[in-house]
């Protein structure tokens, strides 16, 4: 089972920025397509950004132009740079394989955006 450890969340004002990190314990991380998901209270978990093994990225319309996903295969880490944050971005953010995720999740990292 791949261990997924997210970090970097916090409290930020509207318009602010955060950078999330996720480290995966897999020796084949470099070939795993990864993504960032989020889940707000009362809502379903949604995929907001994904990156293939060759670096091709895709974003949900709600974050396009504001979020950037990247990966460092040497560090088994995937990042999510979030700029111009909005109150509706507040959620627990998780990383996982994408677009088809593993059946398990890490602990996630909380992002809170104050208006």
N, C-alpha and C positions, 0 to 999 in steps of 0.2 A: 504494500500500500504506500503510495506516495504521500509524504508529509508536506502539507502546505501551510506556510507561516506568513501571515500578512502583518504589515506594520505601516505606520506613517499617518494614521488618521488623527483627527483632533477637531478642535473648535476653531472655526475661521469665520470672518465676516463676509457678507455678500460681496462678491467681486474679488475675493482673495484666492489664494492658491495653496494646493497641497500636493505632495508627491507620495504616492503609495508604493510600497515594495512588497514583493512576494517571493519567498525562496521555496523552491521545491526540492525534495530529496530524491531525485531520480538521476541515475547515471545516463539516461537517454533523454534528458530534459531538452536537448538541442533539437530533437525531432518532434517534440510534443507541441501541437498548436495550443496556445494558452489564451485565456481571456480574463477580463474583470467583470464580475457580476455585482449587483447591488440589490439590497432588499430594504425597503422602507417599511415602517410599521403599518400593518394592515394591507400590504401589497405583496404581490408575488415577486420572487426573485427574477431579475432581468439581466440579460447580457448587455453590457454597455460598450465593450471594446474587446477586440480579439486580434491576435497576431499569429501568423503561421510560422512554421519553422524557418521559412526563408525571409521573414520580415514583412510580409504583406499584411496590411492592417485594414480593419473595418470597424465602423462605429455606429452606434445607434444614433438616430437623427437628433435625439434630445441632447447629445453631448458633442456632436460633430462640430469641429472648429474650436472647441474649448478643451477637450481631453486629448492626450496623446499617450498611446501605449508603446512601450519599447521593451526590449529584452537584452540581457547580457548572458549569453549561454555559458561563458567561462565562469560565471558566478551562480549559475542556475537560478537566475532572478528575472522576474518580469516587473515592470514599473508602470505606474499610471500617473502621468502629470496632469493635474486638474487645475485649470485656470478659469478665471471669471466665474467662480462658484456661485450657485444660486440656492435659495432655500430648498427648492425641490430636488437638489442633489443630495440632501441629507439622507443618509442610509448607512447600513452596515455593508461594507465592501468586502468581497471575497474574490480570490483568484481560483481558477480551476482550468482544466482542459476545456477547450472550446472549439466548435460550438456544442459538442456533446461532452458533457461534464462527467467526471467520476461520480460514483454514488455517495461519496463522502466529501466533507468540506472541512476547511480549516476553521479557526475561531473567528475570522473576519477582523476588520478594523473599522471602528465607528467614525463616521464623518458627520459633523454637526455644522450647519451653516446658519449664522445669526443674521437676521434681517435688520 
